[in-house]
Amino acid sequence: MSLHEFSQPTITGETKSLGDYAGKTCLIVNVASQCGLTPQYEGLENLWQRYRERGLVVLGFPCNQFGAQEPGTEDQIKTFCETQFGVSFPMFAKLEVNGPTAHPLYAWLTSQASAPEASGPIKWNFGKFLVGPDGELVARFAPTLAPEADELIAAIERTLA
């Protein structure tokens, strides 16, 4: 399996094949609008703006599994992200990331051996998965790690052309 075998509706409802991102480095993040970590949207947008010409795509996947911190509709989430943080990176429809109803993408991501954060359930909103241009998981980072953190930037840099 690889990232490129999955699909998910976008935040506006169109089904998107993640195979469309073949050849790109993807930073996959489960996001929420009412979380103490929500200001990370700004850092994620900065990463997208800084590295997109070199092949990075930030992909946001809203999730309401942690403290019910993403209760809104897709329209509400989209409006919040755009107006509060200027988010322009691709956003997807809400999904679940843990447990028996986890989206197959997240079941695959969380089952992969990874570092610095090990495989297993996601601990909170803003868990970060870095996937290389070949669709394989490169690294996993804790929710509390800021998008501007040196270790995340270094991992992104290693995957870019």
N, C-alpha and C positions, 0 to 999 in steps of 0.2 A: 504494500500500500504506500501511497504518497499523498501529499496535500492535493495534488492535481486530480485525484479521483473523487473528490467531494464537491458538493454544490449546496447552496443555501440561498433562500430569498434575500435580496437586498432590503435595506430599510424602506425602500419605496415599493417593494413587492415583486420585482422581477427576479426570476431564478437566475443565479449566477454560478457558472462552473468555476471552481477554483483552479481548474486547468488553464483558465485564461491568464493565470499568473505564472505559468511555466516560464522559466528563464529569469524570473524576478526573485529577489529576497523578500520574504514576507514576515512581518512582525504581527503576530496574531494576539489580540488582547481581548479578554472578557471585561466589558466595561459596565459602569453603572453611573447614573446621574445624581444620586443622593447619597454618596459615599464620602468618607473623609479623604479618600484617594482620588476623587473626581477631578481635582485640579491637574492630575496627570494628563488630562486631555490636552492641555496646553503644550506639554512636553512632547506628547505623541504627534501633535500637529507640527511642532517644530522639527521633529525627526523626518516626518513626511516631506516637509518643504526643503529641508537641507539635503536629503539623500534621494529623493525620487528621480531626479535626472540620472542618477547613477544606478537605479534599478531597485530601490527599496519601495515596498508598498506596505503601509500600515493598514491593518484590517481590524475594525472594531466589531465585536460581537456582544451586544447588550445581553445581560443575564440578570434575572431577578431572584436567583437562588440564595444570595447572601444578604440576610437582613432585610429582604424585600426592598432593596435600594434602587431598583429599576422598575417601578410599578407602572410607568406610563405606556402609552401606545407607541407604535413606531413613529407616527407623526409627531407626537410630543417629544420623543427622544431626539429625533432629527432636528426639530426646531431648537430645543435646548442646546444641543451640541453646536449648532451653527451660530446661534446668537450669543451664547455665553463664552465659547472657546474658539470660534471661527473654524470649526472642524470641517475639513474638505476631503479628508481621506475616506476611502470606502467604508461604509457602515452597513451592517446586515440586520436582518430581523432578529428579534429576541430568540434565544435558545437556552437550553440547560446544558451545563458543563460537567456536572457530576451525577452519579447515581444511575439507576436503571433507565431513566428517561434522558440521559445525556445524548446530545447530538452525536452521530457517528464520528464527525470530525474530532470532537473533544474526547470521545472514547479512545480514538486512535492516538491523539496527542498525549493524553495522560498515561497511556500504556507504554510509551517509548522511554527507553533508558536515556537519561539526559543529565546535564550538569549546567550550571551549578546547582539548580534545584532538581531533586530526584523525581522519578516517575511517581504517579499516584494522584489522588484527588487534588483539585485546585483548592487552595486554602481560603481565597477571598477574591473580591473584584480586582481587576487589573493584573491578573497573572499574565505573564508574557512568554510567548513561544516564538523563537526565531527559526524560520524554515528557509533553507537554502534554495537557490535557483532550480535545483533538481527535484524539489518537493520533499526533501528529507529533513527531519528535525535536526537542527544544529545545536540549539541550547534552549534552556528554560530558565526563566528568572522569576523571583518572588514578586508578589503583588506590591510589596512596599519598595521595591527597587525603582528609583526615579528613572524616567526615560532618558534623562541627561547623564546617568551614571556612566563612569568611565568604562566599566566592564561590559555594559550593554553596547556602548558606542564601539568599543574595540571588537566585539563579536560581529556587529553589523559591518564594520569596515572590512573584516576578513572575508566576508561573503560577497562583497560588491566587486564588480568588474573595474 
